[in-house]
Amino acid sequence: MTHVKKLLMLFAFLGQFFALTAKVKVEKNINYTAVNDKFRQLDVFYQKDITKAKDVVVFIHGGSWSSGKKDIYWWLGRNLARKGVVTVNINYGLSPAYKFERMAEDCAQAVKWVKEHVNEYGGNPERIFLMGHSAGGHLAELINVDPVYFKQAGITNPVKGVILNDAFGLDMKEYITNAEKDNSYYDFLRTFSKDPVVWEKGSPLHYVENSKNAHLIFYGAKTYPAIQIQSERLNKLLVNAHVSSELHVIPKKKHVGMISQMVFGSNQLYGFILDFLKRN
């Protein structure tokens, strides 16, 4: 293929991308608490037409509770927004400066902000869905099932449904108890302490009886065994409790690939998500 053809293909792709995203607006680095702090900021992706209230997805990024930031996932916000979903990407305090409890508190405060302000961006405050990848999936499920976090934020749980993408740490007590004593193990101890009682406190699977809202659960066929096992456990517990839960195993995907595939707006996960929103 000649350089000219390659350039023409690139321009065609860029033209299509910008055409699709032209109707999407973004408000960046909004403080969701009274403190001006980059770890407590969020971005809102929404369509210019805000006359009709749309579903809302709050995305919590992963990164082993010690890394990551909302800005990396701008493409997720844009992809969902151009499909008609107001999307809010959030930051939260990270380890080692903060323990998981503070991270969950931050996430709950961000959801509170969304509940109070998303109507300004065409979002329906009665239709807020949480979505998280990896450690972000853990935090999404934790604030959903442990009532202490929304109580501390001063609101009742406003979450309509939860979308978990290769969520890590749904049972941190089980994981830390059985994990190899490698660098990741000691990183997790900095986030969850050395106390097994605290590990259980930080394990969403130990609060499943509190969950009444619908779940959409993904994991990769080649992801970490702990994620596969605990995602299956969560789905089974929800189904047995007569809570709507839908599980999809994505062929050939490893942990990082489960989120990076969503850079493409045509990825199948978006279809599953839109269908989930429509049905709930």
FENJOCOR-V768168 format. One record per run of one state. SS is the DSSP state (hx for helix, st for strand, lp for the rest). FROM is the first residue (numbers start at 1). LEN is the number of residues. If there is no record, write none. Layout:
[[SS,FROM,LEN] [SS,FROM,LEN]]
//
This chain:
[[lp,1,2] [hx,3,19] [lp,22,2] [st,24,8] [lp,32,6] [hx,38,3] [st,41,7] [lp,48,6] [st,54,7] [lp,61,9] [hx,70,13] [lp,83,3] [st,86,5] [lp,91,9] [hx,100,22] [lp,122,1] [st,123,11] [lp,134,1] [hx,135,11] [lp,146,2] [hx,148,6] [lp,154,5] [st,159,7] [lp,166,6] [hx,172,7] [lp,179,4] [hx,183,10] [lp,193,3] [hx,196,6] [lp,202,2] [hx,204,7] [lp,211,3] [st,214,7] [lp,221,4] [hx,225,16] [lp,241,4] [st,245,6] [lp,251,4] [hx,255,9] [lp,264,4] [hx,268,12] [lp,280,1]]
//
